[in-house]
Amino acid sequence: MSETPAITIRTSFPYETTREDVRVPLPDGTTLFARIWRPVTDEPVPAILEYLPYRLSDWTAPRDWQRHPWYAGHGYASVRVDVRGHGNSEGLPGDEYDTTELADGVAVVNWLAAQPWCSGKVGMFGISWGGFNSLQIAALAPEPLKAVVTVCSTDDRYDNDVHYMGGSVLAVDMHAWAATMLAFVSRPPDPQFVGEGWRSMWLKRLEAVDPFIHTWLGHQTRDAYWRHGSVCEDYTAVRAAVLAVGGWHDPYRDTVLRLVENLPDQQVRGIIGPWSHQYPDRGLPPGPAIGFLQETLRWWDHHLKGVDNGVMAEPKLRSWISESHPPATVYPTLPGHWVGDPSWPSPNVAPLAYALQGPPVIVKSPQQTGLDAGRFFPFGNDADLPPDQRDEDAKSACFDFEVPSEIQVLGRPRVTLRITSEVPRGQVAVRLCDVAPDGSSTLVTRGVLNLSSREGRDKAVAWPPGATDEVDFELNGIGHTFPAGHRIRLAVSSAYWPWIWPQPGSEAGFTLEPAGSTLELPVRMVDAENGADIGFERPEQSEPMGVVHPATLDEQRPERLCVRDVAKGEWRLEVDPRYGGTRVYPDGLEFTEDAVETYVIQESDPLSARTRSDWSIRLHRPELAWDVTIKTRSEIACDASDFITSNEVVCRDGGEVVFHRTWEQRIPRTAG
């Protein structure tokens, strides 16, 4: 098994560095809070920007300390900016990636380029939200923006984000993330950075809050709302060089494949490793970690400083191919190897089709099928990944294929299924598993299709009851080796809770006709260039910030707890997302957060599905006698015609309730 090398902590760099907090002025007079690390030099240097709503003075500060000083020490002005209405920036919060956020980002890029200490060339980087808006701002093409590094991000806001998957509502993360952002957007500015006006800023923000879930559930097909910010609508709009990075255990990894396919050779490079939703240098499972900062430094040096360092001579796509491994919810490292492909689609990859065999089979999965799906966003926690899939397989129609000799898969598998449905609405979920000789079943990848979106994500077309039709769709991309003697298993289910919100009437299931149904695997030639010459330096970071994580009783709660009420036929999944817990910062700030997500369903009733998310956040500065708390509750239930949402925010300054609001809405189920 591959080993993750220890992270090297750098305390000295080619340049001495300075750090300052500044306010970036926007055209409308609003200022954004920024922290800038710069090398000590009389020469102008390029700037690289990370632009997020996640509060640079506390929430992302430990992570920021790992990389921004490192970049500054290597000759760059490394800049972290809070989005309008978040952290210590002025203004009111908006929707994710709205036109104001992107226009502000363009203004920040131009402001950085105009500073006397800047060479006029700017790069952007980020993971998740910061990776999203890096790509989106690159598509607006501000002249100084020459390169981006986008990590765990998407080019398709509808079909490859936290909201929808295969046209189906993502119950597991549309709600969880909307509830998380309801709590996050309700946090106050910090008086240590904004002064006595913090409370009035806070109250103005709170008055502007509207739960994201209202908007997201209000757009159940791929309409103009989702096309905004989706770079896949026009790849030619992106002028900057793009280094796209993802992990096979991150839900956004297909974006890397699409970017390297659709951007010109001399504009893009892609890297997909074994990682979760994390920067690849952090050493969080699954590994092995790589020297990601050094790899990105090569990217910046070439595109922002004109250094001919061979970075564009690398294969267009560098991918990790995992070896077969037993099922587990966490892997410190995964066995495997790197491969390099000069183009994508790769000449080294060819489709291999398997025909499904047997008589027609009724697929009528219990509604709790999917409880062993694992976390939609693995973050490197102990219960993130899917356990043994045998229980899920028993609730699905399974088709096994022998592996007489080793098969390497790289890319997106595809299925064609011939289905007969007696009801107008439903969904089909497909899992690809690696079955070992001992019977253990390891999830390799999966895909989902809302049957009403089979003719395109931009429309909802009911299934004519009793009709038979073929549906075909891709599964998420993967790099995996099936060894000789194992079996490839295709498992088909009619439910996948809590990832997918079940359709009314979907308890009837459907009939799958193997005749005419196929599984197509993208098989990489085993004797192709295996990437033996692909290598990365050891992971390296700057000195940690020095945050202390005191132990609390809350840490005894299970990460994922599944409870079955046998008499009611009800299943409840409780999830602790474990974003950060309690921590104390070197400047004295005490920051505590706690969250629990709950997913409930009865095994025979799709209309029993309900979700709830509870958040509690406390920020405390004893030296300033500042002590604020935020508590939020968010719930979704349904009937046959509507989603029923309920949200609540309660904010206190000391013991005083300064804000309390509830929202109740019914949102028509137009496609979900």
C-alpha positions in Angstrom: 0.0 0.0 0.0 1.3 3.5 -0.9 2.4 5.6 2.0 1.7 9.3 2.4 5.0 11.1 3.0 5.2 13.3 6.1 4.5 17.0 5.6 7.6 19.1 5.7 7.0 22.4 7.6 9.0 25.2 6.1 10.2 28.0 8.4 12.6 29.7 6.0 12.0 30.7 2.4 13.9 32.4 -0.5 12.2 35.6 0.6 11.4 37.1 3.9 7.7 38.0 4.2 5.3 40.6 5.6 1.6 40.4 6.3 -1.0 43.1 6.5 -4.8 43.5 6.6 -6.2 45.9 4.1 -9.5 47.0 2.7 -10.0 46.6 -1.1 -12.3 49.4 -2.5 -15.0 48.4 -4.9 -16.6 50.7 -7.5 -19.8 51.2 -5.4 -17.8 52.3 -2.4 -18.1 48.9 -0.5 -14.8 47.6 0.8 -13.7 44.0 1.1 -11.5 42.7 3.9 -8.3 41.3 2.7 -5.1 39.8 4.1 -2.0 40.1 2.0 1.3 38.2 2.5 4.1 39.7 0.5 7.8 39.0 -0.1 10.2 41.6 1.1 11.6 42.9 -2.2 11.8 46.1 -4.2 10.7 44.4 -7.3 7.1 44.1 -8.3 5.7 40.6 -8.0 2.6 38.8 -9.4 -0.4 38.5 -7.1 -2.4 35.3 -6.5 -5.9 35.5 -5.0 -8.1 33.2 -3.0 -11.6 34.7 -2.7 -14.1 33.1 -0.4 -17.1 33.8 1.9 -15.6 31.6 4.7 -14.1 34.2 7.0 -10.3 34.6 6.7 -9.9 35.9 10.3 -11.1 32.6 11.8 -12.8 29.7 9.8 -10.2 29.3 7.0 -7.3 30.9 8.9 -5.5 27.7 9.9 -5.7 26.4 6.3 -4.7 29.9 4.9 -1.6 29.8 7.1 -0.4 26.6 5.5 -0.2 28.1 2.0 -0.4 31.9 1.7 2.9 32.5 3.6 4.5 29.7 1.6 3.6 31.4 -1.7 4.8 34.8 -0.4 8.1 33.2 0.7 8.5 32.1 -2.9 8.1 35.5 -4.5 4.3 36.2 -4.8 1.9 38.5 -3.2 -0.6 35.9 -1.8 -4.0 37.4 -1.1 -7.0 36.1 0.8 -10.3 38.2 0.5 -13.7 37.7 2.1 -16.7 37.9 -0.3 -19.1 40.9 0.2 -21.4 40.4 3.2 -19.2 37.7 4.8 -16.5 37.8 7.5 -15.3 41.4 8.0 -16.2 42.6 4.5 -18.8 45.3 4.1 -22.1 44.9 2.2 -24.9 42.4 2.2 -24.6 38.7 1.4 -26.1 37.3 -1.8 -26.6 34.0 -3.4 -23.6 31.8 -4.2 -21.7 33.0 -7.3 -24.2 35.7 -8.1 -23.4 38.5 -10.5 -22.3 40.8 -7.7 -19.8 38.3 -6.3 -18.3 37.8 -9.7 -18.2 41.5 -10.5 -16.5 42.2 -7.2 -14.0 39.5 -7.9 -13.1 41.1 -11.2 -12.7 44.4 -9.4 -10.3 42.8 -6.9 -8.2 41.3 -9.7 -7.9 44.7 -11.3 -7.2 46.4 -8.0 -4.4 43.9 -7.3 -2.8 44.4 -10.7 -2.8 48.2 -10.2 -0.8 48.1 -6.9 2.8 49.4 -7.1 4.1 46.2 -5.5 2.3 44.1 -8.2 3.8 43.2 -11.6 0.4 43.5 -13.2 -0.1 39.8 -13.5 -2.6 38.0 -11.3 -3.6 34.4 -10.6 -6.5 32.9 -8.7 -6.8 29.7 -6.8 -9.2 27.9 -4.5 -10.9 24.8 -3.4 -14.7 24.2 -3.7 -16.3 27.7 -3.6 -12.9 29.4 -4.3 -12.3 26.9 -7.1 -15.8 27.6 -8.5 -15.4 31.4 -8.6 -11.9 31.2 -9.9 -13.2 29.5 -13.0 -16.2 31.8 -13.3 -14.1 34.9 -13.0 -11.7 33.5 -15.5 -14.7 33.1 -17.9 -15.3 36.9 -17.5 -11.7 37.3 -18.7 -10.3 40.3 -16.7 -7.1 41.2 -18.5 -4.6 40.8 -15.6 -5.9 37.3 -14.8 -3.4 35.0 -16.5 -3.7 31.7 -14.7 -5.9 29.8 -12.2 -5.6 26.7 -10.1 -9.1 25.3 -9.5 -9.4 22.4 -6.9 -12.5 20.3 -6.3 -14.7 22.6 -8.3 -17.3 22.4 -11.0 -18.0 23.8 -14.4 -21.6 22.7 -14.3 -23.7 24.2 -11.4 -26.8 22.1 -12.1 -25.6 18.6 -12.7 -22.3 18.5 -10.8 -22.8 20.5 -7.7 -24.5 20.0 -4.3 -28.0 20.6 -5.7 -28.9 18.0 -8.3 -27.5 14.8 -9.6 -28.8 13.2 -12.8 -31.7 15.6 -12.6 -32.7 14.4 -9.1 -32.7 16.5 -6.0 -29.7 15.8 -3.8 -31.4 15.4 -0.5 -28.1 14.7 1.3 -26.3 17.9 0.3 -28.7 20.4 -1.2 -30.3 20.6 2.2 -27.2 20.1 4.3 -25.3 22.8 2.4 -28.2 25.2 2.4 -28.5 24.8 6.1 -24.8 25.2 6.6 -24.8 28.4 4.7 -27.8 29.7 6.6 -25.7 29.3 9.8 -22.5 30.7 8.1 -24.2 33.8 6.6 -25.6 34.6 10.1 -22.2 35.0 11.7 -21.2 38.5 12.7 -18.2 40.6 11.8 -15.5 40.5 14.3 -15.1 43.7 16.4 -11.4 43.2 16.6 -11.2 44.0 12.9 -14.2 46.2 12.2 -14.5 48.1 15.5 -17.7 49.2 17.4 -19.8 49.2 14.2 -19.8 45.4 14.1 -23.3 45.0 15.6 -25.0 47.4 13.2 -23.2 45.6 10.3 -24.5 42.3 11.6 -28.1 43.3 12.0 -28.1 44.7 8.4 -26.8 41.4 7.1 -29.3 39.4 9.1 -32.2 41.4 7.7 -31.0 40.4 4.2 -30.8 36.7 4.9 -33.0 34.4 2.8 -32.4 30.6 3.0 -30.7 29.3 -0.1 -33.0 26.3 -0.2 -35.9 28.5 -1.4 -34.0 29.4 -4.5 -32.4 26.0 -5.2 -35.6 24.1 -4.9 -37.3 26.7 -7.0 -35.2 25.7 -10.0 -35.6 22.0 -10.5 -34.5 21.8 -14.1 -31.4 23.3 -15.8 -32.7 26.8 -16.5 -31.0 30.2 -16.8 -30.4 30.3 -13.0 -28.1 27.2 -13.3 -26.5 28.2 -16.6 -25.2 31.4 -14.9 -21.7 30.5 -13.6 -21.6 27.2 -15.4 -18.4 27.5 -17.4 -19.4 24.5 -19.5 -21.9 26.8 -21.3 -18.9 28.4 -23.1 -15.4 27.0 -22.5 -14.0 29.5 -25.0 -14.8 32.4 -22.6 -11.9 31.2 -20.4 -8.7 32.9 -21.4 -6.5 32.1 -18.4 -4.4 29.0 -18.2 -6.2 26.4 -16.0 -4.7 23.8 -13.7 -7.7 21.6 -12.7 -7.2 19.3 -9.7 -9.6 16.8 -8.1 -9.8 13.6 -6.2 -11.6 10.3 -7.0 -13.4 10.6 -3.7 -14.7 14.1 -4.4 -18.0 14.6 -6.1 -16.6 17.2 -8.5 -13.9 15.1 -10.1 -15.6 14.9 -13.5 -15.0 18.6 -13.9 -11.3 17.9 -14.4 -12.1 15.4 -17.2 -14.4 17.9 -18.9 -11.9 20.8 -18.6 -9.0 18.8 -20.1 -11.3 17.6 -22.9 -12.7 21.1 -23.8 -9.8 23.5 -23.2 -6.9 23.8 -25.7 -3.8 21.8 -25.0 -1.6 24.8 -24.2 -4.2 26.2 -21.8 -5.0 23.4 -19.4 -3.5 20.5 -17.4 -5.4 18.2 -15.1 -4.5 16.1 -12.0 -6.8 13.6 -10.3 -5.5 11.8 -7.2 -7.1 9.5 -4.7 -8.1 12.4 -2.5 -11.3 13.6 -0.8 -12.7 17.2 -0.8 -9.4 18.6 0.4 -6.2 20.3 -0.9 -3.9 17.4 -1.9 -1.0 18.5 0.4 -3.0 18.3 3.7 -2.3 14.7 4.4 -6.0 13.9 5.1 -7.2 10.5 4.0 -7.3 8.9 1.6 -3.7 9.6 0.5 -1.0 9.6 -0.6 -0.6 13.4 -0.4 1.6 15.2 -2.9 3.7 18.4 -2.9 0.8 20.4 -4.2 2.2 23.8 -3.3 5.4 23.0 -5.2 3.4 21.8 -8.2 1.3 25.0 -8.2 4.4 27.1 -7.8 5.6 25.6 -11.1 2.3 26.7 -12.6 2.5 30.3 -11.3 6.2 30.6 -12.3 5.5 29.6 -15.9 2.3 31.6 -16.4 2.9 34.6 -14.2 6.7 35.0 -14.4 7.5 33.4 -17.8 9.8 30.7 -16.4 10.4 27.9 -18.9 10.1 25.1 -16.3 8.5 22.3 -18.4 5.2 22.4 -16.6 3.3 22.5 -20.0 5.3 19.5 -21.1 3.6 17.3 -18.5 0.8 15.0 -19.7 -2.5 16.8 -20.2 -4.0 14.5 -17.6 -2.2 12.9 -14.7 -4.4 10.3 -12.9 -4.1 8.0 -10.0 -5.3 4.5 -10.7 -6.2 2.8 -7.4 -5.6 -0.9 -7.0 -8.3 -3.1 -5.7 -8.9 -2.6 -1.9 -11.3 -4.0 0.7 -14.3 -1.9 1.7 -13.7 0.6 4.5 -15.0 3.9 5.6 -11.5 5.5 5.8 -8.1 4.7 4.2 -5.0 6.5 5.4 -3.6 5.8 1.9 -4.7 3.8 -1.1 -2.6 1.4 -3.2 -2.2 2.5 -6.8 0.0 4.3 -9.3 0.1 7.4 -11.5 -0.6 7.3 -15.2 -0.2 10.1 -17.8 -2.3 10.7 -20.9 -1.2 13.2 -23.5 -4.7 14.1 -24.5 -8.3 13.5 -23.3 -10.2 11.5 -24.4 -7.1 9.4 -24.3 -5.8 7.2 -27.1 -4.9 4.7 -24.3 -8.5 4.3 -23.3 -11.2 2.3 -25.2 -14.7 1.3 -24.4 -15.4 -2.3 -23.3 -19.1 -3.3 -23.3 -20.8 -5.9 -21.2 -24.3 -7.1 -22.0 -26.6 -7.7 -19.1 -28.0 -11.2 -19.0 -31.1 -12.9 -17.7 -34.8 -12.6 -17.7 -36.6 -9.3 -16.9 -36.3 -8.4 -13.2 -38.5 -6.2 -11.1 -36.4 -3.5 -9.3 -38.4 -2.4 -6.2 -35.9 -1.3 -3.7 -36.8 -0.4 -0.1 -36.7 3.4 0.4 -33.7 3.2 2.8 -31.5 1.8 0.1 -28.5 4.1 0.0 -27.9 4.5 3.7 -24.5 2.9 3.1 -23.7 5.4 0.3 -21.2 7.3 2.6 -20.8 11.0 2.7 -21.5 13.1 -0.4 -18.5 15.3 0.5 -15.8 13.2 2.1 -13.5 15.5 4.1 -11.0 12.9 5.4 -13.1 11.8 8.5 -13.3 8.3 9.8 -16.9 7.5 8.6 -16.8 9.3 5.2 -16.5 6.5 2.7 -19.0 3.7 1.8 -18.7 0.5 3.9 -19.1 -3.0 2.4 -21.9 -2.8 -0.2 -23.3 -6.3 0.3 -26.4 -4.9 2.2 -27.0 -2.4 -0.6 -26.5 -5.1 -3.2 -29.2 -7.2 -1.6 -31.7 -4.4 -2.2 -30.7 -4.0 -5.8 -30.8 -6.0 -9.0 -27.2 -7.2 -9.5 -25.3 -8.3 -12.6 -21.9 -9.8 -12.2 -19.1 -10.1 -14.7 -16.0 -12.3 -14.3 -12.6 -10.7 -14.5 -10.3 -13.2 -16.2 -7.4 -10.8 -16.4 -6.6 -7.4 -14.9 -8.8 -4.5 -16.1 -7.8 -0.9 -15.5 -10.7 1.6 -15.7 -10.1 5.3 -16.3 -12.9 7.7 -17.1 -16.7 7.6 -16.9 -18.5 4.3 -17.2 -21.8 4.4 -19.1 -25.0 2.3 -18.7 -27.9 1.7 -21.1 -30.9 0.3 -19.4 -34.2 -0.9 -20.9 -36.9 0.0 -18.5 -40.6 -0.4 -18.2 -42.4 1.8 -15.6 -46.0 1.7 -14.6 -45.8 5.1 -12.9 -44.9 8.6 -14.4 -42.1 9.4 -11.9 -39.1 7.7 -10.5 -35.4 7.4 -10.5 -32.7 4.8 -11.2 -29.5 4.5 -9.3 -26.5 2.5 -10.5 -23.5 1.4 -8.5 -20.3 -0.2 -9.9 -18.7 -2.5 -7.3 -15.5 -4.6 -7.1 -16.5 -7.9 -5.6 -13.6 -9.9 -4.1 -13.4 -13.7 -3.9 -14.5 -13.5 -0.2 -17.8 -11.8 -1.3 -16.9 -8.3 0.0 -18.2 -5.5 -2.3 -16.3 -2.3 -2.6 -18.0 0.7 -4.2 -16.0 1.9 -7.2 -18.4 4.6 -8.6 -22.1 5.3 -9.2 -24.6 7.4 -11.2 -28.2 8.4 -10.9 -31.0 9.4 -13.4 -34.2 11.1 -12.7 -36.4 9.4 -15.2 -38.2 12.6 -16.0 -34.9 14.2 -17.1 -34.0 11.4 -19.6 -34.6 13.7 -22.6 -32.4 16.5 -21.1 -31.8 18.3 -17.9 -33.6 21.4 -19.1 -37.0 19.7 -19.1 -39.2 17.3 -17.0 -41.0 14.7 -19.2 -43.3 12.3 -17.3 -42.9 8.6 -18.1 -45.9 7.2 -20.0 -47.2 4.6 -17.6 -46.7 1.1 -18.9 -44.2 2.3 -21.6 -40.8 0.7 -22.2 -37.8 2.8 -23.2 -34.1 2.9 -23.1 -32.3 5.3 -20.8 -28.5 5.9 -20.9 -26.3 7.9 -18.6 -22.8 8.2 -17.4 -21.5 7.3 -13.9 -19.0 9.4 -12.1 -15.4 9.1 -13.3 -13.0 6.8 -11.6 -9.5 5.3 -11.9 -9.6 1.7 -10.6 -8.0 -1.7 -11.2 -10.2 -4.8 -11.2 -7.8 -7.8 -10.6 -8.1 -11.2 -12.1 -10.4 -13.4 -10.1 -12.6 -10.6 -8.9 -16.1 -9.8 -10.3 -17.4 -6.5 -11.7 -20.8 -5.9 -10.2 -23.5 -3.6 -11.7 -26.1 -3.0 -9.0 -29.4 -1.2 -10.0 -31.8 0.2 -7.5 -35.0 2.3 -7.6 -34.1 4.3 -4.5 -30.9 5.9 -3.1 -31.7 7.7 0.1 -30.5 10.1 1.5 -28.5 11.1 -1.5 -31.5 11.2 -3.8 -34.9 12.6 -2.7 -37.5 9.9 -3.8 -40.2 10.7 -6.3 -43.9 10.3 -5.4 -45.0 6.9 -6.6 -41.4 5.6 -6.9 -42.1 2.8 -4.4 -43.6 0.9 -7.4 -40.1 0.6 -8.8 -39.7 -0.5 -12.4 -38.9 -3.6 -14.6 -35.4 -3.9 -16.0 -35.0 -5.9 -19.2 -31.4 -7.1 -19.5 -31.9 -7.8 -23.2 -30.7 -4.5 -24.8 -29.1 -3.3 -21.5 -25.3 -2.8 -21.3 -22.5 -1.6 -19.1 -19.7 0.2 -20.9 -16.3 0.6 -19.2 -13.6 3.0 -20.3 -10.6 0.5 -20.2 -7.1 1.8 -20.2 -4.6 -0.5 -21.8 -2.5 -2.1 -19.1 0.6 -2.1 -21.3 0.2 1.7 -22.1 2.7 4.1 -20.6 2.0 3.7 -16.9 3.3 7.0 -15.7 6.4 5.6 -13.9 8.1 8.9 -14.7 5.3 10.9 -13.1 6.4 12.1 -9.7 5.6 14.8 -7.2 7.6 16.3 -4.4 6.9 15.6 -0.8 4.1 17.7 0.7 5.3 20.9 2.1 3.6 23.8 4.0 4.5 26.9 6.0 4.5 26.9 9.7 1.0 26.2 11.4 -1.0 29.0 12.8 -1.0 27.5 16.3 -4.8 27.0 16.8 -5.6 24.9 19.9 -8.5 22.3 19.8 -9.6 21.6 23.3 -11.4 18.3 23.9 -15.2 18.6 24.4 -17.9 16.1 25.3 -19.5 16.6 21.9 -16.6 14.7 20.3 -18.0 11.5 21.7 -21.0 11.6 19.3 -20.7 9.2 16.4 -20.0 10.6 13.0 -22.7 8.5 11.3 -25.3 6.7 13.3 -28.1 4.6 11.7 -31.1 3.8 13.8 -33.9 1.4 12.8 -37.4 1.5 14.3 -38.5 -2.0 13.6 -42.1 -1.5 14.5 -42.6 1.6 12.4 -40.4 0.4 9.5 -38.5 3.7 9.9 -34.8 4.4 9.4 -33.0 7.5 10.8 -29.5 8.5 9.8 -27.7 11.0 12.1 -24.6 12.7 10.7 -22.1 14.9 12.5 -20.2 16.7 9.7 -17.3 17.6 12.0 -16.2 20.7 10.2 -14.1 22.1 13.0 -15.6 21.8 16.5 -14.1 24.0 19.2 -10.9 25.9 18.7 -8.9 28.7 20.3 -6.9 31.1 18.1 -3.6 32.7 19.0 -5.3 36.2 19.1 -7.7 34.9 21.9 -10.8 34.2 19.8 -12.8 31.2 21.0 -14.8 29.7 18.2 -17.2 26.8 18.7 -19.5 25.2 16.2 -21.7 22.1 16.4 -23.9 20.6 13.8 -26.1 17.5 13.4 -27.9 16.4 10.2 -30.8 14.0 10.4 -32.4 12.0 7.5 -35.5 9.9 8.1 -37.6 7.6 5.8 -40.0 4.8 6.1 -38.9 1.8 4.1 -42.1 1.6 1.9 -43.2 5.3 1.7 -41.2 7.8 -0.4 -43.5 10.6 0.9 -42.2 10.0 4.4 -38.7 11.4 3.5 -37.7 14.3 5.7 -34.4 16.0 6.6 -33.3 18.3 9.4 -30.1 20.2 10.1 -29.3 22.0 13.4 -26.4 24.3 13.8 -25.0 26.1 16.8 -22.1 28.6 16.6 -20.4 30.7 19.3 -17.8 33.4 18.9 -16.2 34.7 22.1 -13.5 37.3 22.8 -13.1 37.5 26.5 -10.8 40.5 26.4 -13.5 42.5 24.5 -16.4 41.0 26.5 -17.8 39.9 23.1 -19.9 36.7 23.2 -22.3 36.0 20.4 -24.2 32.8 19.5 -26.1 31.7 16.4 -28.6 28.8 16.4 -30.3 27.6 13.2 -32.8 24.9 12.4 -33.6 23.8 8.8 -36.1 21.1 7.8 -37.6 19.7 4.6 -40.6 17.4 4.3 -42.7 16.6 1.3 -46.1 15.4 0.0 -46.9 14.4 -3.6 -47.1 17.9 -4.9 -44.8 20.1 -2.8 -41.6 20.3 -0.8 -42.3 21.8 2.6 -39.5 23.8 4.1 -39.0 25.4 7.5 -36.1 27.5 8.6 -35.2 29.4 11.8 -32.4 31.7 12.9 -31.9 32.9 16.4 -28.9 35.2 17.2 -27.8 36.5 20.6 -25.4 39.1 21.7 -24.6 38.0 25.2 -27.9 37.0 26.7 -29.9 39.3 24.4 -31.8 38.0 21.4 -31.0 40.5 18.7 -32.6 38.6 15.8 -35.2 35.8 15.4 -36.9 34.8 12.2 -38.6 31.8 10.8 -39.5 31.0 7.2 -42.1 28.5 6.1 -42.6 27.7 2.4 -44.3 25.1 0.1 -42.4 24.7 -3.2 -44.0 22.8 -6.0 -42.4 19.5 -7.1 -42.0 20.4 -10.8 -39.3 17.9 -11.5 -38.0 16.7 -8.1 
